[in-house]
Amino acid sequence: MKSKQMAQCILHRAGVTLIFGVAGCSSLQDGLSKTVYMDYDQVYNFQTYSFQLPNALSKMAETNGDAIPFQYGIANLKAEINGFFAVFVVCNVRNEASKSQTFPYDVHNFFVEYDGKKHFYGPLKPKTYSDLSLQFGGQPAINSFVTDVLYGEINQGPEMDTFPKGYYPTVNYRFAIFVSKDSPGPYPPLSEPLKLQYEGYPNVMAPRNLPPKYTENDYNWPVKKSNIDTSCRQ
């Protein structure tokens, strides 16, 4: 049986225990010799967001009536989906392993697991959000514009970058991942942290272990760009 040929390797590093099932420990050691270490901070969870004005949507609203309700912000569309945005900051990148290579950073490879699914960084999906009045659901015709405005305010740092061998102590790249659930019932409190993971390259993600700031569906006081930390908390 293939499972009987699998060896279990256990690594203890920086208080993190990693257990790997691999065909011999040699492939594990090879991966560890290239491993990139990243600290991160989950700085905010929110469901409503107020855009800074003027923005691209407010200009688009002059010619496209569908954009008018969304020029001020977006909200979680409770009637269709339970979801929220989790905002993360990558504090630093340590690419100093013995056989380290240039690390191809790509924000699209970050994900969290929630409600039995992987949720990756990516564009908004139509009809999963509404305007702040909850009267209009996001439609495909304006989805790319809403995504660009939202991420244009929240994101900090490039979506793609390269990190040659070395230690980069003040990266502070910020981005948001939209998290949703399909199963019935309420989702856990927004004060609970999520485990950020990275796919496609040997890595260890280490959280700052601080609870995220959060704002639930408060339509009178939606989150603004100025509310969200721009760097990792100590």
C-alpha positions as CSV (number, residue, x, y, z in Angstrom):
1,M,0.0,0.0,0.0
2,K,1.2,3.5,-0.9
3,S,0.2,4.8,2.6
4,K,2.6,2.3,4.2
5,Q,5.4,3.7,2.2
6,M,4.8,7.2,3.4
7,A,7.1,8.4,6.1
8,Q,6.1,10.8,8.8
9,C,8.5,13.6,9.5
10,I,8.1,16.1,12.3
11,L,9.7,19.5,12.5
12,H,9.8,21.8,15.5
13,R,10.7,25.4,14.6
14,A,9.9,28.7,16.3
15,G,7.2,27.1,18.4
16,V,5.4,25.7,15.3
17,T,5.1,22.0,14.9
18,L,4.8,20.8,11.3
19,I,4.0,17.2,10.4
20,F,4.6,16.0,6.9
21,G,3.6,12.7,5.2
22,V,6.2,12.3,2.5
23,A,7.8,9.5,0.6
24,G,11.0,9.7,2.8
25,C,12.3,12.6,4.7
26,S,14.7,13.7,1.9
27,S,12.1,15.5,0.0
28,L,11.0,17.3,3.2
29,Q,14.6,18.3,3.9
30,D,14.9,19.6,0.3
31,G,11.7,21.7,0.8
32,L,12.9,23.0,4.1
33,S,16.2,24.1,2.6
34,K,14.2,26.5,0.4
35,T,11.5,27.5,2.9
36,V,10.4,31.1,3.1
37,Y,9.2,32.4,6.5
38,M,6.6,35.2,6.7
39,D,5.1,36.9,9.7
40,Y,1.6,38.3,9.2
41,D,-1.0,40.3,11.2
42,Q,-4.8,40.0,10.6
43,V,-5.5,43.7,11.3
44,Y,-9.2,44.0,10.5
45,N,-12.4,42.1,9.7
46,F,-15.3,44.1,8.2
47,Q,-18.6,43.8,6.4
48,T,-19.3,47.3,5.4
49,Y,-16.9,49.8,3.8
50,S,-17.1,53.4,2.9
51,F,-15.1,54.6,-0.2
52,Q,-13.1,57.7,-0.2
53,L,-14.5,60.3,-2.5
54,P,-13.9,61.2,-5.3
55,N,-13.2,57.8,-6.7
56,A,-13.4,55.9,-10.0
57,L,-16.9,54.8,-9.3
58,S,-18.2,58.3,-8.6
59,K,-16.8,59.3,-12.0
60,M,-18.3,56.2,-13.7
61,A,-21.6,57.1,-12.1
62,E,-21.8,60.1,-14.4
63,T,-22.2,57.9,-17.4
64,N,-23.4,54.5,-15.9
65,G,-26.5,54.6,-13.8
66,D,-25.7,51.2,-12.3
67,A,-22.7,52.6,-10.5
68,I,-24.5,55.4,-8.7
69,P,-25.6,53.4,-5.6
70,F,-22.0,52.0,-5.2
71,Q,-20.0,55.2,-5.4
72,Y,-20.2,55.6,-1.6
73,G,-19.4,52.1,-0.5
74,I,-20.4,48.4,-0.2
75,A,-22.0,46.1,2.3
76,N,-22.4,42.4,3.0
77,L,-25.6,41.3,1.1
78,K,-27.1,39.3,4.0
79,A,-30.0,38.0,1.9
80,E,-27.8,36.0,-0.3
81,I,-24.6,35.3,1.5
82,N,-22.9,35.3,4.9
83,G,-19.5,36.8,4.4
84,F,-16.9,39.4,5.4
85,F,-13.5,40.8,4.4
86,A,-10.4,39.8,6.4
87,V,-7.5,42.2,6.0
88,F,-4.0,40.9,6.4
89,V,-0.6,42.6,6.5
90,V,2.5,40.6,5.6
91,C,5.0,42.0,8.1
92,N,8.3,40.6,6.8
93,V,9.8,38.0,4.5
94,R,12.7,35.8,5.6
95,N,14.3,34.1,2.7
96,E,17.5,32.8,4.3
97,A,17.3,29.0,4.0
98,S,20.5,27.1,3.0
99,K,19.3,26.6,-0.6
100,S,17.1,29.6,-0.8
101,Q,16.1,30.9,-4.3
102,T,14.4,34.1,-5.3
103,F,10.9,33.9,-3.8
104,P,8.2,34.8,-6.4
105,Y,5.6,36.6,-4.1
106,D,2.1,36.5,-5.6
107,V,-0.8,37.8,-3.5
108,H,-3.2,35.5,-5.4
109,N,-1.6,32.5,-3.7
110,F,-2.7,33.6,-0.2
111,F,-5.8,31.9,1.2
112,V,-7.7,31.0,4.3
113,E,-9.8,27.9,5.0
114,Y,-13.3,28.7,6.2
115,D,-16.5,26.6,6.3
116,G,-14.6,23.7,4.6
117,K,-13.4,25.7,1.6
118,K,-10.3,27.6,0.6
119,H,-10.9,31.3,0.0
120,F,-8.1,32.9,-2.1
121,Y,-7.4,36.6,-2.7
122,G,-9.2,37.6,-5.8
123,P,-11.8,39.9,-7.4
124,L,-15.2,40.4,-5.9
125,K,-18.0,38.1,-7.2
126,P,-21.1,39.7,-8.5
127,K,-24.2,39.6,-6.3
128,T,-22.2,38.9,-3.1
129,Y,-22.4,42.5,-2.0
130,S,-24.7,45.5,-2.1
131,D,-24.6,49.2,-1.8
132,L,-24.7,50.7,1.7
133,S,-28.5,51.0,1.5
134,L,-28.9,47.3,0.8
135,Q,-31.2,48.1,-2.1
136,F,-28.9,47.2,-5.0
137,G,-26.9,44.0,-5.4
138,G,-23.5,44.2,-7.2
139,Q,-24.0,43.3,-10.9
140,P,-21.5,42.0,-13.4
141,A,-21.5,45.3,-15.3
142,I,-19.8,47.2,-12.5
143,N,-18.1,44.4,-10.6
144,S,-14.6,45.0,-12.0
145,F,-14.9,48.8,-11.2
146,V,-16.0,48.1,-7.6
147,T,-13.2,45.6,-7.2
148,D,-10.6,48.1,-8.5
149,V,-11.8,50.9,-6.2
150,L,-12.0,48.7,-3.1
151,Y,-8.6,47.1,-3.6
152,G,-7.2,50.4,-4.7
153,E,-7.9,51.7,-1.2
154,I,-7.2,48.6,0.9
155,N,-4.2,47.1,-0.9
156,Q,-0.7,48.2,0.0
157,G,2.2,47.0,-1.9
158,P,2.3,45.2,-5.3
159,E,0.3,42.1,-6.0
160,M,3.4,40.4,-7.3
161,D,7.0,40.9,-6.3
162,T,10.3,39.0,-6.0
163,F,12.5,38.5,-2.9
164,P,16.1,37.3,-3.5
165,K,17.9,35.6,-0.7
166,G,17.8,37.8,2.4
167,Y,15.7,39.2,5.2
168,Y,13.1,41.9,4.6
169,P,12.0,43.2,8.0
170,T,9.4,45.9,6.9
171,V,7.4,44.5,4.0
172,N,4.0,45.6,5.2
173,Y,2.1,44.4,2.1
174,R,-1.7,44.7,2.9
175,F,-4.6,42.9,1.2
176,A,-8.1,41.6,1.9
177,I,-9.7,38.2,1.3
178,F,-13.4,37.8,1.1
179,V,-14.6,34.9,3.2
180,S,-18.1,33.4,2.9
181,K,-20.0,30.3,4.1
182,D,-22.6,28.1,2.5
183,S,-23.7,26.1,5.5
184,P,-26.7,27.4,7.5
185,G,-26.4,29.2,10.8
186,P,-24.4,32.2,11.9
187,Y,-20.7,32.5,11.3
188,P,-18.2,32.8,14.2
189,P,-17.7,36.2,15.7
190,L,-15.6,38.6,13.6
191,S,-13.2,38.9,16.5
192,E,-11.9,35.4,15.8
193,P,-8.6,35.2,13.7
194,L,-8.1,33.1,10.6
195,K,-5.0,31.2,9.6
196,L,-3.4,32.7,6.6
197,Q,-1.7,30.3,4.2
198,Y,0.3,30.5,1.0
199,E,0.2,28.0,-1.8
200,G,2.8,27.0,-4.4
201,Y,6.1,27.5,-2.5
202,P,7.7,26.0,0.6
203,N,6.7,28.4,3.4
204,V,5.9,28.9,7.1
205,M,3.3,31.6,8.0
206,A,3.6,32.9,11.5
207,P,0.8,35.0,13.0
208,R,1.3,37.9,15.4
209,N,-1.4,36.3,17.6
210,L,-3.3,39.5,18.1
211,P,-7.1,39.5,17.7
212,P,-8.3,41.4,14.6
213,K,-10.1,44.7,15.0
214,Y,-13.6,44.2,13.6
215,T,-16.8,45.9,12.6
216,E,-19.9,43.9,11.9
217,N,-22.8,45.1,9.8
218,D,-22.9,48.7,11.0
219,Y,-24.4,50.6,8.1
220,N,-24.3,53.9,9.9
221,W,-20.5,53.6,10.6
222,P,-18.9,51.6,7.8
223,V,-15.1,51.0,7.9
224,K,-12.9,53.5,6.1
225,K,-9.4,53.3,4.8
226,S,-8.1,55.4,7.7
227,N,-9.5,52.8,10.2
228,I,-7.3,50.0,8.9
229,D,-3.7,49.6,10.2
230,T,-1.0,50.1,7.5
231,S,1.6,48.0,9.3
232,C,1.8,45.0,11.6
233,R,1.0,45.6,15.3
234,Q,3.7,44.7,17.9
